């Protein structure tokens, strides 16, 4: 019959027979008898053998970073007290409105805010809104670039906290 033992500093080992009292006395202080380890991919939790957590790969963390960036871009911003949408479709519409405002500086538009309310904006206001949204989007990409560099150089990408957007 086999027996399993664990020591916090020395790890796990097995014996093929019951150790003699002398052998047990020679084990390092803090050694405990444990159930046999079910496989090399299990870790002792202090109470049981649990499957070791799968390592988080660099590519998985970079994919999570992209998802966080996209969510941050789309969450909307407030500009001069106006809550505006910043998702891809809203950016496209705002770009078109800003181009039209540049072509016709005297124009106005009725713009729907993220709250559902409509406001009348002048050409300079539309351009300012477009510039603010573009700055928000660029800030999200800048933060992604900073975190991506950290993820690329770290030995443990799973420990990088994705925040600051």
N, C-alpha and C positions, 0 to 999 in steps of 0.2 A: 504494500500500500504506500502511496506517495503522500507527502505532507508539504504544505506551503508555508513560507515565512516571509515577513515583510519588516524592513527597517527603514525609517524615513531617510536616512543618509545612504544606506547601502542598497536599497531597493528590494526586489523580490528574488527568492530562490526556493528551490524544491529539494526535498530529500526523497530517496527511494525507499527508505525504511524510517521507522520512528527513531528520532535521534536519542541517544542515550542521555541520561541526566547530566553526564559530564560534558557532552557536546552542547546540550542546551545551555549549560552554565557558561560555555565559552562564547555563545552568541553575544553580539553587542547589546548593551543595555538599551531597552526600547524596542527590541525585537518582539513581534507578536506572531502567533500562528494565525494563518488566514486560509480561507478556502483556496483550492487550486485555481491558478490563473486560467481563465477559459481560452486565452489566446494572447499573442504578443501585442495585439491592438487594444488591450484593456489596461485601465489604470486603477489603482487602489484608491478609493475615496476616503478611506478610514472606516468604512462600514461595508462596502461591497466593491466588486469589480465592475466597472462601467466601461463601455466602449470609449476609446479615446476620441475626443472631438476631432472632426476632420479639419485639417489645416485650411485656412482661408487663403486662396491663391491671390496673387497680385492682380490677375485679370478679373477676378470676382470683385475685388475692392475697387478697381478702376471702373467696372460696370456700375457698381453701387454709387460711385462718385458722379458718374454721368447722370444717373437717375436723380440724385440729389440736386445737381445743377439744373436739370430740366424742370424739376419741381420748383426750385427757387425762382427761376426765370418766370414761370407761369403764375406765381402766387399774386402778382399784381403789385402796384406801388401807389403811393399818394403823391400827387404833384399839385402844389398850390391849393391844398384842401380838396382836390378832386381824386377820388379813388378810381384808377384806370386798370383795365385788364392788360396783361403783358404776355399772354399765350401767343403761340406762333401766328394764329389767324389774326388776332388783334394787332400784332406788330405789322403784319402785311397791310392791313387796312389803314393803320396809322401812317405807314410809309407812303401809301398812295395819297392819303389826305395831305401829308406834308409836302409831297411833290406838287400837288394841285395848289397848295397855299403859296408855294414859291412861284408858280407860274401866274397866279392871280392874287397878289398881296392884299387886295381889298375884299377877298371872299370871306364868307363865314360858313360854318357847318354846324349842324345839330349832331352832337356826339353823345353816344350812350355810354354812361359810366358803369363801373363794375356794380354799382348799387342798383342799376336799372333806370336811374334818373337820366333824363336828357338835358344837356346844357348847350348853349350856343357859344361856339368858340370862334375867335377871329383867326385869321391866317397866322399872325405871330404867336398866338396861343397854341395852335396846332403844331407849329414848328417847335416851340418850346417843349410841348408834351412829347413829341417824337424824339427830341434830343434827350429828354429825361429817361424815356423808356430805353433808348439805345444805351445810355450810360448804365442803367440797371442791368441790362443784358450783358454788357461788357464786364461789369463788376463780377457777375456770376461766372463768366468764363475766366476772368483773372484769378478768382478764388479756386476754381477747378484746377487751373494750371499750377498754382502754389501747392495744393494738396497732392496733385498727381506726381509732382517732383518728389515730395516726401515719400509717397507710396513706392515710387521706383527705386529709391535708395535705401529704404529700410529693410532690415532682415526679417521683420515680422509685419507684413502689410495689414494683417487683421487687427493690429492695435492702433492704427491710424484713425483718429476721430474725425468723421466727416461732418464739419459744421462751419459756421462763419459766413454763410451765404446771406 
